[in-house]
Amino acid sequence: MRGQGFSVEELEIAGLSKMGQRGPIDRFRNRLTWPIRDVRGDVVGFGARKLASDEVDTGPKYLNTPETPIYKKSQVLYGLDLAKKEIAKKRQAVIVEGYTDVMAAHLAGIPTAVATCGTAFGSDHIRILRNLLMDDDAFRGEVIFTFDGDAAGQKAALRAFSDDQKFVTQTFVAVEPDGLDPCDLRQQKGDLALRDLIARRIPLFEFAIKSELALHNLSTAEGRVNALNSAAPLVAQIRDKSLRPEYTKLLAGWLGVEVETVSAVVAKGARTEASTAPAPVAQDSNWRPNPNEPRLALEREVLKARLQIPDLARGWNEIEADAFTHPAYRQLRTIIDGHTDAKVRMDDIDDEHMKALIAELYVEPIRADGEITQRYIESIIARLREVTVKRAIEELKSTLQRLNPVSNEDEHTALFTELVALEASRRTLHDLALGEL
């Protein structure tokens, strides 16, 4: 370049050279170099991949032209000069992560592929694509982001979620589950595999919501509540209001909860940080269950019957482990089961809170319309067990709703068999509970 009359200063301004210890040196020496063109096809910079090993060349694997008067990486999409006509024609733009990914996509028959030049996809890139997609407050085209299946790729896809709100178009994500980028995917599995990756795209909203759900244990009630509180704000952020009801229904299905419940949280649009770890009863200033709480009334009556008339509470040992929902009641149940004698002795209990609760339940009258008989005690125990089994049934139905019966046939069959058995148990308990209730 010096031989053609360019000065050292001009080469540095253009990003083609830099100063070394002995003077100016070629910025892209010993590298495979390809031109970066703007939308008109004019060369504005270069991208380069090193050819030597890391031992010989300690520089970065990829090197780009630095910012220059004519090269602003936030305003350039690599390959756009070749893809612009197809993007406008097909109303589709495929965003990949690297230069070689663009080359692989075009060779595989995806002529709408472009890439950012060493920077995150941003508002300037959106503006460029809007001009080509004629994105004018109508859903006319689609933008497809391809990301690696690793954590960094997932993070990049979620970052695109917020940018999507600047688009008035349909945005999708194509994630390669094995972590292969488009170039490697084409080399290992061929053109068809790359085209299939794009064809299997999913809406970005769906990807963002499911990624949030994956952070929670959906097999528990607490996990689903936390997942709902985390995912609902994503639905509330969807710019197109006509899409929100649809994603509300989808979210309800993915969680296995009622649509009305999800709708209420989405409408509220608030994220609740819930802790799944209950505070120890002994340290909680609100450890004492409210005796007038309707939701806990049945649990309290069963505990009173077991403490006051243990000989009549013959079904006690059959009560499910999770039947008592209040932490204090659960702890009391553990204390009762730990006694060898039917009658609980206060002297054997160290926890002052538990002593107070037991004393309270010992003297509080059992609620019954008439004589307290063994059948009555059996009926309230059966009713408590029926409520517990109904909770288990709802949990199981929720799991089945989230499970694909085709790809998880054996698991689906096993869970369905378990559901049938639980339903039969619930009917039996219901009939027993009607004995005195």
C-alpha positions as MATLAB code, in Angstrom:
seq = 'MRGQGFSVEELEIAGLSKMGQRGPIDRFRNRLTWPIRDVRGDVVGFGARKLASDEVDTGPKYLNTPETPIYKKSQVLYGLDLAKKEIAKKRQAVIVEGYTDVMAAHLAGIPTAVATCGTAFGSDHIRILRNLLMDDDAFRGEVIFTFDGDAAGQKAALRAFSDDQKFVTQTFVAVEPDGLDPCDLRQQKGDLALRDLIARRIPLFEFAIKSELALHNLSTAEGRVNALNSAAPLVAQIRDKSLRPEYTKLLAGWLGVEVETVSAVVAKGARTEASTAPAPVAQDSNWRPNPNEPRLALEREVLKARLQIPDLARGWNEIEADAFTHPAYRQLRTIIDGHTDAKVRMDDIDDEHMKALIAELYVEPIRADGEITQRYIESIIARLREVTVKRAIEELKSTLQRLNPVSNEDEHTALFTELVALEASRRTLHDLALGEL';
ca = [
       0.000    0.000    0.000;
       2.919    2.314    0.673;
       4.102    1.602   -2.889;
       0.804    2.852   -4.228;
       1.292    6.219   -2.576;
      -0.624    5.834    0.709;
       0.982    7.396    3.750;
       1.467    5.625    7.085;
      -1.041    7.981    8.663;
      -3.674    7.142    6.034;
      -3.146    3.399    6.544;
      -3.551    3.774   10.275;
      -6.701    5.857    9.896;
      -8.087    3.171    7.563;
      -7.319    0.500   10.160;
      -4.955   -1.409    7.878;
      -1.761   -0.914    9.863;
      -0.606   -0.154   13.375;
       2.640    0.935   14.917;
       5.021   -1.761   16.060;
       8.326   -1.544   17.902;
      10.167   -0.998   14.624;
       7.580    1.050   12.780;
       4.257    0.409   11.040;
       3.149   -3.224   10.590;
       0.307   -4.926    8.750;
      -2.642   -5.313   11.150;
      -3.834   -8.462    9.364;
      -0.498  -10.198    8.731;
      -0.609  -14.009    8.615;
      -4.389  -14.018    8.549;
      -7.098  -15.102    6.154;
      -8.783  -11.820    5.287;
     -12.151  -11.018    3.727;
     -13.728   -7.659    2.914;
     -16.624   -6.127    4.848;
     -18.938   -4.168    2.581;
     -21.715   -1.758    3.376;
     -25.220   -2.097    1.968;
     -24.096   -0.452   -1.316;
     -21.259   -2.937   -1.785;
     -18.406   -0.545   -0.968;
     -15.557   -2.041    1.084;
     -15.457   -0.303    4.468;
     -13.374   -2.736    6.524;
     -11.966   -6.233    6.856;
     -12.413   -9.311    8.986;
      -9.556  -11.747    9.448;
      -8.949  -15.155   11.011;
      -5.495  -16.149   12.206;
      -3.828  -19.046   10.392;
      -1.041  -19.847   12.844;
      -1.446  -21.842   16.061;
      -1.932  -20.152   19.424;
       1.682  -20.921   20.278;
       2.939  -19.023   17.245;
       0.321  -16.268   17.246;
      -1.045  -15.219   20.625;
      -3.487  -12.739   19.082;
      -7.258  -13.200   18.918;
      -8.765  -15.842   16.660;
     -10.748  -13.214   14.756;
      -9.658   -9.639   14.180;
     -11.719   -6.840   12.681;
     -10.982   -3.398   11.368;
     -11.188   -0.901   14.234;
     -13.633    1.987   14.105;
     -12.699    4.340   11.269;
     -14.316    7.369    9.600;
     -16.107    5.013    7.182;
     -16.447    1.841    9.291;
     -18.850    1.876   12.220;
     -19.403   -1.726   13.283;
     -22.728   -0.951   14.949;
     -24.031    0.220   11.561;
     -22.770   -2.615    9.371;
     -24.163   -6.092    8.771;
     -21.748   -8.468    7.088;
     -23.173   -9.963    3.897;
     -25.973   -7.430    3.614;
     -24.767   -6.281    0.205;
     -25.444   -9.795   -1.113;
     -28.524  -10.543    0.987;
     -30.489   -7.292    0.699;
     -32.486   -8.247   -2.378;
     -33.471  -11.639   -0.960;
     -34.319  -10.077    2.416;
     -36.634   -7.585    0.742;
     -38.108  -10.267   -1.509;
     -38.668  -12.970    1.125;
     -39.330  -10.545    3.958;
     -36.883  -12.561    6.030;
     -33.508  -11.865    7.631;
     -31.396  -14.567    9.294;
     -28.942  -13.199   11.860;
     -25.900  -15.399   12.497;
     -22.899  -14.717   14.717;
     -19.834  -14.895   12.483;
     -18.511  -14.197    9.003;
     -17.973  -17.869    8.196;
     -21.515  -18.572    9.381;
     -22.809  -16.135    6.763;
     -20.744  -17.880    4.071;
     -21.985  -21.315    5.183;
     -25.610  -20.159    5.213;
     -25.426  -18.705    1.702;
     -23.723  -21.858    0.404;
     -26.432  -23.966    2.052;
     -29.202  -22.071    0.291;
     -30.063  -19.445    2.913;
     -29.370  -16.215    0.995;
     -30.951  -13.963    3.645;
     -28.183  -14.556    6.216;
     -26.178  -11.637    7.639;
     -23.993  -11.132   10.710;
     -22.944   -8.379   13.036;
     -19.282   -7.404   12.931;
     -17.906   -8.213   16.345;
     -20.641   -6.413   18.276;
     -24.061   -7.163   19.702;
     -27.144   -6.787   17.540;
     -28.403   -3.293   18.310;
     -30.752   -0.496   17.406;
     -28.758    0.629   14.349;
     -28.929   -2.896   12.924;
     -32.668   -2.917   13.558;
     -33.037    0.332   11.662;
     -31.166   -1.099    8.667;
     -33.339   -4.196    8.528;
     -36.538   -2.232    8.994;
     -35.713   -0.321    5.834;
     -35.382   -3.582    3.927;
     -38.350   -5.350    5.502;
     -40.539   -2.242    5.145;
     -41.467   -2.813    8.754;
     -44.116   -0.137    9.208;
     -46.318   -1.073   12.148;
     -47.552   -4.193   10.390;
     -46.269   -7.730   10.861;
     -44.827   -8.149    7.416;
     -41.655  -10.181    7.779;
     -39.546  -12.228   10.135;
     -36.144  -11.904   11.723;
     -34.502  -15.171   12.761;
     -31.646  -15.189   15.244;
     -29.370  -18.223   15.279;
     -27.414  -18.895   18.431;
     -25.210  -21.650   19.765;
     -26.839  -23.975   22.266;
     -24.340  -23.078   24.988;
     -24.923  -20.651   27.854;
     -23.471  -17.696   25.952;
     -25.773  -18.362   23.003;
     -28.785  -18.646   25.289;
     -27.863  -15.356   26.930;
     -27.513  -13.668   23.553;
     -30.942  -14.905   22.532;
     -32.530  -13.554   25.691;
     -30.778  -10.228   25.195;
     -32.450  -10.067   21.797;
     -35.818  -10.319   23.547;
     -35.628   -6.723   24.754;
     -34.467   -5.576   21.331;
     -37.433   -7.312   19.750;
     -39.688   -4.737   21.318;
     -38.099   -2.204   18.968;
     -39.210   -4.297   15.994;
     -42.640   -4.362   14.500;
     -42.106   -7.756   12.936;
     -42.064  -11.401   13.890;
     -38.873  -12.468   15.622;
     -37.727  -16.073   15.900;
     -34.861  -18.048   17.395;
     -33.089  -21.079   15.944;
     -30.866  -22.748   18.539;
     -28.607  -25.662   17.626;
     -28.913  -28.063   20.601;
     -25.427  -29.554   20.165;
     -23.788  -26.136   20.380;
     -22.655  -26.088   16.742;
     -22.513  -22.768   14.935;
     -23.929  -22.706   11.371;
     -20.487  -23.134    9.775;
     -19.611  -26.201   11.845;
     -23.120  -27.590   11.439;
     -22.839  -27.427    7.657;
     -19.379  -28.985    7.666;
     -20.428  -31.851    9.925;
     -23.991  -32.525    8.804;
     -24.424  -30.839    5.427;
     -26.579  -28.163    3.822;
     -29.875  -29.837    4.716;
     -29.079  -29.757    8.441;
     -28.497  -26.010    8.304;
     -31.670  -25.371    6.346;
     -33.558  -27.578    8.795;
     -32.206  -25.535   11.713;
     -33.747  -22.399   10.247;
     -36.985  -24.217    9.423;
     -37.315  -25.362   13.065;
     -37.215  -21.824   14.416;
     -39.471  -20.926   17.309;
     -40.865  -17.507   18.254;
     -38.464  -15.474   20.356;
     -41.194  -14.859   22.932;
     -41.670  -18.602   23.356;
     -37.930  -19.140   23.688;
     -37.553  -16.388   26.286;
     -40.477  -17.648   28.359;
     -39.394  -21.294   28.224;
     -35.844  -20.320   29.142;
     -37.222  -18.629   32.249;
     -39.382  -21.650   33.082;
     -36.344  -23.920   32.791;
     -34.833  -22.146   35.798;
     -37.597  -23.460   38.079;
     -38.725  -26.851   39.360;
     -42.133  -27.203   37.742;
     -42.844  -30.462   39.543;
     -43.627  -28.580   42.765;
     -46.342  -26.064   43.537;
     -43.781  -23.587   44.849;
     -41.693  -23.957   41.703;
     -44.654  -23.297   39.435;
     -45.657  -20.215   41.435;
     -42.120  -18.843   41.223;
     -41.978  -19.659   37.509;
     -45.299  -17.904   36.937;
     -44.159  -14.802   38.785;
     -40.938  -14.747   36.738;
     -42.406  -15.522   33.317;
     -45.593  -13.446   33.474;
     -43.731  -10.119   33.207;
     -42.184  -11.373   29.939;
     -45.684  -11.874   28.548;
     -46.678   -8.449   29.835;
     -43.727   -6.917   27.947;
     -44.920   -8.163   24.544;
     -45.491   -5.057   22.490;
     -48.261   -6.494   20.321;
     -51.195   -6.591   22.718;
     -53.083   -9.024   20.511;
     -50.384  -11.625   21.167;
     -50.505  -11.393   24.943;
     -53.701  -13.457   25.413;
     -52.258  -16.193   23.204;
     -49.013  -16.371   25.172;
     -51.005  -16.236   28.392;
     -52.785  -19.424   27.290;
     -49.501  -21.024   26.248;
     -47.870  -20.137   29.554;
     -50.803  -21.644   31.422;
     -50.353  -24.851   29.430;
     -46.595  -24.999   29.995;
     -47.127  -24.523   33.721;
     -50.216  -26.689   33.971;
     -52.281  -24.042   35.768;
     -55.556  -22.281   35.042;
     -55.549  -19.576   32.362;
     -57.381  -17.202   34.690;
     -54.564  -17.466   37.227;
     -51.930  -16.606   34.629;
     -54.056  -13.798   33.207;
     -54.268  -12.134   36.610;
     -50.486  -12.210   37.109;
     -49.794  -11.018   33.546;
     -52.234   -8.154   34.007;
     -50.514   -7.174   37.188;
     -47.191   -7.224   35.344;
     -45.198   -7.544   38.564;
     -42.305   -9.841   39.321;
     -42.434  -11.414   42.757;
     -39.245  -12.699   44.313;
     -40.416  -15.706   46.258;
     -38.267  -17.830   48.496;
     -38.842  -21.567   48.398;
     -37.098  -22.179   51.709;
     -39.534  -21.878   54.631;
     -38.244  -20.143   57.725;
     -37.749  -22.422   60.734;
     -40.846  -22.440   62.901;
     -38.965  -21.778   66.107;
     -37.446  -18.545   64.803;
     -40.563  -17.238   63.050;
     -42.430  -14.614   65.065;
     -45.599  -15.703   63.223;
     -45.074  -19.380   63.956;
     -48.523  -19.882   65.489;
     -51.237  -20.984   63.037;
     -54.346  -18.843   63.040;
     -57.063  -20.966   64.675;
     -59.709  -19.167   62.599;
     -58.039  -19.781   59.229;
     -60.603  -21.751   57.153;
     -57.922  -23.308   54.965;
     -56.294  -24.899   58.031;
     -59.490  -25.807   59.927;
     -59.543  -29.467   58.864;
     -55.872  -29.963   59.730;
     -56.467  -28.439   63.147;
     -59.504  -30.627   63.879;
     -57.595  -33.801   63.017;
     -54.702  -32.788   65.268;
     -57.078  -31.998   68.136;
     -58.755  -35.389   67.732;
     -55.401  -37.192   67.686;
     -54.192  -35.405   70.830;
     -57.439  -35.511   72.826;
     -58.852  -38.913   71.824;
     -55.921  -40.939   70.404;
     -57.770  -44.266   70.761;
     -60.412  -43.132   68.249;
     -57.929  -41.783   65.688;
     -57.209  -45.200   64.186;
     -56.563  -43.887   60.685;
     -53.816  -41.513   61.842;
     -50.899  -43.616   60.589;
     -52.384  -43.713   57.071;
     -52.369  -39.928   56.712;
     -50.019  -38.852   53.917;
     -46.731  -37.168   54.834;
     -47.693  -33.879   53.148;
     -51.242  -33.696   54.507;
     -50.424  -30.885   56.937;
     -49.520  -27.688   55.112;
     -48.661  -25.273   57.942;
     -45.060  -25.599   59.188;
     -46.167  -25.734   62.833;
     -48.699  -28.461   62.123;
     -46.099  -30.423   60.169;
     -43.678  -30.161   63.072;
     -46.367  -31.258   65.519;
     -47.194  -34.272   63.375;
     -43.503  -35.253   63.503;
     -43.513  -34.955   67.301;
     -46.654  -37.109   67.585;
     -45.226  -39.804   65.322;
     -42.002  -39.777   67.333;
     -43.790  -40.809   70.538;
     -44.035  -44.498   71.310;
     -47.131  -43.979   73.445;
     -50.442  -42.877   72.019;
     -50.604  -39.936   74.388;
     -48.123  -37.091   73.866;
     -46.338  -36.144   77.101;
     -45.447  -32.467   77.457;
     -42.342  -33.298   79.512;
     -40.780  -34.982   76.464;
     -40.952  -31.809   74.335;
     -38.183  -29.215   74.366;
     -39.605  -26.715   71.871;
     -41.539  -24.057   73.783;
     -43.584  -23.149   70.739;
     -44.700  -26.737   70.319;
     -45.545  -27.010   73.997;
     -47.771  -23.960   73.710;
     -49.472  -25.291   70.574;
     -50.096  -28.725   72.079;
     -51.510  -27.213   75.245;
     -53.813  -25.061   73.124;
     -55.048  -28.027   71.071;
     -55.529  -30.197   74.145;
     -58.159  -27.846   75.612;
     -59.776  -26.454   72.447;
     -63.133  -28.188   71.833;
     -63.459  -30.460   68.817;
     -66.039  -29.045   66.428;
     -68.833  -31.576   66.080;
     -72.619  -31.258   65.875;
     -73.210  -34.157   68.212;
     -71.358  -36.879   70.041;
     -67.720  -37.315   69.040;
     -67.611  -40.930   67.819;
     -64.949  -43.076   66.229;
     -66.795  -42.801   62.937;
     -66.670  -39.029   63.123;
     -62.931  -39.063   63.742;
     -62.485  -41.508   60.865;
     -64.532  -39.239   58.602;
     -62.462  -36.087   59.256;
     -59.244  -38.063   58.801;
     -60.623  -39.413   55.520;
     -61.603  -35.879   54.482;
     -58.082  -34.606   55.209;
     -56.606  -37.477   53.190;
     -59.032  -36.778   50.335;
     -57.884  -33.137   50.204;
     -54.260  -34.314   50.172;
     -54.897  -36.809   47.368;
     -56.719  -34.118   45.365;
     -53.603  -31.948   45.604;
     -51.509  -34.855   44.354;
     -53.952  -35.379   41.476;
     -53.676  -31.729   40.457;
     -49.881  -31.970   40.608;
     -49.942  -35.072   38.427;
     -52.355  -33.552   35.922;
     -50.099  -30.523   35.690;
     -47.102  -32.765   34.974;
     -49.030  -34.708   32.320;
     -50.130  -31.484   30.675;
     -46.494  -30.429   30.303;
     -45.352  -33.869   29.084;
     -45.275  -34.784   25.398;
     -47.038  -38.178   25.143;
     -45.278  -38.987   21.862;
     -41.653  -38.328   22.789;
     -42.165  -39.464   26.434;
     -44.561  -42.350   25.899;
     -43.363  -44.625   28.738;
     -43.275  -41.847   31.322;
     -46.650  -40.548   30.186;
     -48.193  -44.026   30.476;
     -46.742  -44.558   33.957;
     -47.992  -41.203   35.197;
     -51.436  -41.777   33.689;
     -51.645  -45.149   35.455;
     -50.704  -43.426   38.711;
     -53.393  -40.812   38.071;
     -56.064  -43.493   37.639;
     -55.014  -45.092   40.948;
     -55.133  -41.739   42.747;
     -58.596  -41.006   41.389;
     -59.807  -44.362   42.687;
     -58.278  -43.638   46.097;
     -59.891  -40.204   46.190;
     -63.344  -41.685   45.501;
     -62.916  -44.200   48.306;
     -61.831  -41.513   50.750;
     -64.692  -39.284   49.636;
     -67.225  -42.014   50.428;
     -65.612  -42.610   53.816;
     -65.597  -38.887   54.606;
     -69.336  -38.692   53.957;
     -69.913  -41.055   56.879;
     -70.407  -38.186   59.330;
     -69.871  -34.972   57.325;
];
